[in-house]
Amino acid sequence: MYIIGENIHIISPKVKEALANRDGAFFVELARKQVQNGAKALDLNVGPQKKAGTEVVPWLIDVVHEAVGMDVTLSLDTTNLEAIKAGLKKIPRGKAIINSTSAEAERLEAVPPVAVEYGAKLIGLTMAKEGIPVSAEARVSLALEKLVPRCEEVGLPLEHLIIDPLVLTVKGCQEYVPQCVEAVRILKQSGLPILTNAGLSNVSNQVPAELRPLINRTYMVMLMAVGLDMAIADPLDQKLKEFIRIVEDRDESTPVGKLVLTLHDRTAEGEEVTPDDVDMKDPEQVAIWKTIQILMNKVIYADAYLSV
C-alpha cells in the first residue's frame, strides 16, 4: 500500500504553531519520522493560506527536502492555487501531487492545466457544487463524466489522475462510509488507468481518540480489498501498518490475522463477514466485528459501540 504521510496537517495545533513560527526543525523531524516509517510521499496540508501561501509553501518544501531529500514525492494540500504553483517550482517533475481539484467548474477549469504544466499528479475529488453524493454510482459518475474528460481535454495522462471518492466520518455520515468502498470498487473495474486514493483518518473524525485507530485500520482492510492504490494515512500508526502487512503477506498465522484476511476476502467478493467467522470469546476479534458492523452501516454508530 502506497502511504502518503498525513502528519504535516494544519489541523494539528503543534503543526499550526510551528508553521506560524517557521520552526524548520519541527518539520525536519516530522518529515523524517514519516519516511523512516514507510511513507512513500508526504502530504503538506497548510490550509487555505490566502495571504502568505506563496511564501509558506516554498519555505516548507525547502525544509522537507532538507530532511528527506528530493526523491520523496510531496503532495501540496491547499486551496490556494498560486501557493501550489510557487511550490511546484521547487519540486522535480514527477515528484509532486496536487491535492486537489473537485468537479466544481471553477476548480476544474483552473487546476488540471497546472498539473500538466508542472508534470504533477492530480487528486480529483468526487465532489460537485451541490456537495458529495451519497451513492457510489453518483460519485463514480462525477469522476467519469467530469474529472476524466477534463483531464483528457488538457492533456493530463490518466495515469496521473488520482480519484478520491471521499471518505467521510462514521460519526454523523455513516451512510457514506460503505459507499466510498463501493466507489473504489467500481472505479477499479472501469478499465481506465486511473489511480484511487482515500483520506483514511477522515472515517474516524470526531470519534473519541481511543477508538480511532481500530476504525481506521479496519476500514483500510476494506478499501484494500477493492483495489485502493494509495491512502493519506498515519505511517506512525504501527497497528495500522500491521493490518496492511497481514493483508499483503496473506499472514493468517494468528486468529486476528485470519479474521483480517476474511474481512479482506469477503469484501473483495462483495460478501460480508458473519458471526461464524468470529471467535466471540476473543475480545480483539469481537472489537473488529463490531467495528465492521458500524463501517458497513449495519449498526448505528455510537461512541460506546464497543461496549454494547
Sequence and secondary structure as in RCSB ss.txt:
>XXXX:A:sequence
MYIIGENIHIISPKVKEALANRDGAFFVELARKQVQNGAKALDLNVGPQKKAGTEVVPWLIDVVHEAVGMDVTLS
LDTTNLEAIKAGLKKIPRGKAIINSTSAEAERLEAVPPVAVEYGAKLIGLTMAKEGIPVSAEARVSLALEKLVPR
CEEVGLPLEHLIIDPLVLTVKGCQEYVPQCVEAVRILKQSGLPILTNAGLSNVSNQVPAELRPLINRTYMVMLMA
VGLDMAIADPLDQKLKEFIRIVEDRDESTPVGKLVLTLHDRTAEGEEVTPDDVDMKDPEQVAIWKTIQILMNKVI
YADAYLSV
>XXXX:A:secstr
 EEEEEEEETTSHHHHHHHHTT HHHHHHHHHHHHHTT SEEEEE    TTTHHHHHHHHHHHHHHHH SSSEEE
EE S HHHHHHHHTTS TTSEEEEEE SSHHHHHHHHHHHHHHT EEEEES BTTB  SSHHHHHHHIIIIIHHH
HHHHT  GGGEEEE     TTT GGGHHHHHHHHHHHHTS    EEEEEGGGGGTTS TTTHHHHHHHHHHHHHH
TT  EEEE TT HHHHHHHHHHHHT  SSHHHHHHHHHHHHHHTT    GGGS TT HHHHHHHHHHHHHTTSS 
  TTGGG 
